[in-house]
Amino acid sequence: MLFPLQVKAYKGVMSAIKLATKIIPMPKPTLFSGAGASLELCDAIAQMGIKRVMVVTDSMLVKLGLLKVR
């Protein structure tokens, strides 16, 4: 008896989310790759007025010296 109610609740939530994504503008992810991608990324960040960024990486890039950890 509980499972059919959970399914209906889930479908209701999904319908609400679909409606919200049509009403509220959602930013689309942007991919930067290839030569000069890091400069393109910096330009895009500056144009958006972003003051702080979070970089998610793994320990190998830090060990190779590609990232400086603060």
C-alpha positions in Angstrom: 0.0 0.0 0.0 2.9 2.4 0.8 4.8 1.8 -2.4 2.0 3.1 -4.8 1.9 6.3 -2.7 5.6 6.7 -2.9 5.4 6.3 -6.7 2.7 8.9 -6.9 4.7 11.3 -4.7 7.8 10.8 -6.8 5.9 11.4 -10.0 4.5 14.6 -8.5 7.9 15.8 -7.4 9.3 15.1 -10.9 6.4 17.0 -12.5 7.1 20.0 -10.3 10.8 19.9 -11.1 10.0 19.8 -14.9 7.7 22.7 -14.5 10.2 24.7 -12.4 13.0 24.2 -15.0 10.7 25.7 -17.7 9.9 28.7 -15.5 13.2 29.3 -13.8 16.2 29.7 -16.1 18.9 27.2 -15.4 22.5 27.8 -16.4 23.9 25.4 -18.9 27.3 23.9 -18.3 30.1 25.1 -20.5 33.1 22.9 -21.5 36.5 24.4 -22.2 39.0 22.1 -23.8 42.1 22.2 -26.0 44.9 24.8 -26.4 44.0 28.1 -24.7 41.1 26.6 -22.8 42.4 27.9 -19.5 42.5 31.5 -20.8 39.0 31.1 -22.2 37.8 29.9 -18.8 39.4 32.9 -17.1 37.7 35.2 -19.6 34.3 33.5 -19.0 34.7 33.8 -15.2 35.6 37.5 -15.5 32.6 38.2 -17.8 30.2 36.5 -15.3 31.6 38.6 -12.5 32.5 35.6 -10.4 34.8 36.4 -7.5 35.6 33.0 -6.1 35.8 29.5 -7.7 36.2 26.0 -6.4 38.5 23.6 -8.2 37.8 19.9 -7.6 40.7 17.7 -8.5 42.7 14.7 -7.3 45.9 14.3 -5.4 47.9 13.4 -8.5 47.5 16.8 -10.1 48.7 18.4 -6.8 51.7 16.0 -6.7 52.6 16.9 -10.3 52.6 20.5 -9.3 49.8 21.5 -11.7 47.8 23.0 -8.8 48.9 25.0 -5.8 46.9 24.1 -2.7 46.1 26.8 -0.1 
